[in-house]
Amino acid sequence: MNRRIIPTVIGDEQAESVLETTAEGNRTLGVLLPGIGYTCDRPLLYYTGKLLQEHGCDLLRVRYGSIPGDGSAINDVSASVLETIREALSPSHIEIILVGKSYGTVIAGRLMSRLSRSCRLRMLLYTPVRATLSYMNGSGYLAFSGTKDDHLTAGDIDRWFGDNDPRIVSYDGANHSLEIPEDTFSSLEILEDLLGRAEAFLFPLR
């Protein structure tokens, strides 16, 4: 496996995003877009990254460095992440899979129209926030949320999606990390279910 550091520069901050490629000519680039405090090493993104690599995708783990948690830097972050992704793209890539967690789902939504001009684009949105909703029209994505997530409540989901919308999966009792507090095995069951659904969505014929 080849590993390359790609700088992500946001204002005066420079973070080191990491691109891992497994073979020349890979057709899909997976991009992990973390939350403010939920890094690419945390379970949802870590295991999704492994899943993408098992299916032959190149993988870019984006890092933002120190940014405000109030969303005030969203324009600068989005622009910098776009440049990082463009730097990671190779001529063989015909598809991009964006995997966003919380704040990263907003970044994914903002980049969707720009990136889809040159590549096929699909998205996994883990615990989207209210600011993500305006980007969650049409198809091409699968979202996951928890009924105990204060950043996007069950009421928000009902108002936006209605009943039984296949584009969003809601886990009863799960928090913003898609975990059940003080219930390790139920949390692991959610992770396993999420990965199975993500795999079926992204790789239905493999």
N, C-alpha and C positions, 0 to 999 in steps of 0.2 A: 504494500500500500504506500502510495506517495502522499506526503503531507506538506502543505504550503501555508505560510502565514500571509494573510492579506490585511493590511491596516484598514481599520474603520475609523475615520477621523471625524469627530463631532466637536465643533468649536475648537477649544484648546486641548481637548481630550483625544488621545489615540489609543484604541483598543486593538487587540490582535484577534481577528477572526481566523478560523482554521478551515482550510479546504483539504479534504481527503479524497483521493481518487484511487480507484482500484485497477482500472485498465484503460488503455487508450480506446477512444471511440464510444464511451458510455453515452447513452442517449438522454439520460435524465439526471438533472441536478436537484437534489433535495436541499432545502434551506431551513435551518432551525432558527426561529426568531423568538428569543426568550422573553420573559417578563422582566420587570424591574428587579425583583429579588429572586426570581425563579430562573436559574441558569440552565444551560444546556446539559449540565451534569445531573440535574434532578430527574426523577423517574419518568415522567411523561415524555420529556424530550430525549432523554438518554436512550430509552428503549425504542422510541420511534426512530431515532437515528440508526440504531442497530438494525431495525426492521428494513429501513430503506437500503442500507448497505447489503443486507442479505438478498435483496432483490436487484442488486447490481447497480444501484444509484451512486453517483458521486455525492458527497455530503459537505455542505458548508455550515459550520457552526458559527453564528454571528455573535459578536460581543459588542456591547455598547460603551463600556467603560462607565464612568460616573456621570449619570444624567439625572435631572430633577424627576421626582416621582409624581409631579402634578400634571404632566403632559405638556408643559410649556415649551419643551424642545422638540415636539413631535415633527415639525417641518424639517428641522436640521437632521434629526435622526433618520427620517424617511429618505431624505436626499442622500445621506451618507451610506445607508444600507443599500440603496439602489446602486450606487457606484461600486460597492463591495460585491454585489451579486454580478454586476456586469463584468467585473474583473475576474470573477470565478468561472464565468461561462466560457465554454469552448465551442468551436464550430460544429462539433458533433452533437451538442445538446439541442434536442428538439422539444423538450418538456422541462418545466420547472414545477416542483412540488414545494409549496410554502407551508411550513408547520409553525403556527404562531401560538404562543401561550400568553393570555392576558394582554398586556401592553403590546406584545408581539402580534396579536391578532389585528390591532389597529394598523400597525405597520404593514401587515399583509394586505389588508383592505386598501390602504392608500397606494400600494405598489401594483395592485392587481391589473389595472387598466394599462399601465405602462409596460409591464412585463409581458402581457398577453399579446402585444403587437408582434412580437418576434418568436414566441414559443407557446406551445400549449401550456396552460396553467391550471393546476388544481391546488386546493387548499384544505388543510386540516386546521381547525380553529379550536384550541383548547381553552376553555373558560373565557369566552369572549366577554368584553365589558360593554357598557351601554354605548360607548363611542364607536364600537364596531358595528352596531346594528345597521347603520346607514349603508354599509358595504355588503350586507348579507342579503342581497337580492339575487334573483336568478338561481343558477345551479353552479356546479363545479366545485362545491365545497361540502365538507361534513363537519359539523360543530358538536362539541361536547360541553355540558354544563352540569352543575349540581344544584339541587333544590335548596341547599343551605349556603349558596354563594351570594354574599351581599353585593357583589359588583355587578351581577345580572341575576335578578331574582326570578323565582318561578312565575310571578306575576308579569314581569317584563317579557318572559318567553311566551306566555300565553297570549299577551296582547300583540306581540309581533308575529308569532308563527301560528297561533291557533292550536288546534288539537292534532296530534299524530302527524306532524310535519316530518318527513323522513330526513330532512337536512340537519336536524339537531337531535342529539341524544341527551336525555336528562337522567341523572343518577340520583335516586332518592336518598336524602341525607348527606350527600357529598358537599364538601366545602370548596373553596376557591382553588385548592390543590387537587381536587377530585379525590379526596380521601375522606373516610369516615373517622372522625376523632375517636381515639382510644379503641379502635377496632381494626387491628392490623390485617386480619385475613379478609375482611370485607373490602378493605382498601385495595388489597392485592387482586381480589376478584374484579373490581372495577377496572384496574389497570389491564388485566388480561382481556376483559371484554372489550375495552377500548381498542387495544392493539388488534384484536380479531376483526373488529368493525373497520378499523383504518385499513388493514390489509385487504379486506374484501372490497372496500371502496376504491383503493388505489390500484390493486392488482387482481381484478376479478377473474382473469383467465389464466393465472399462473398457479 
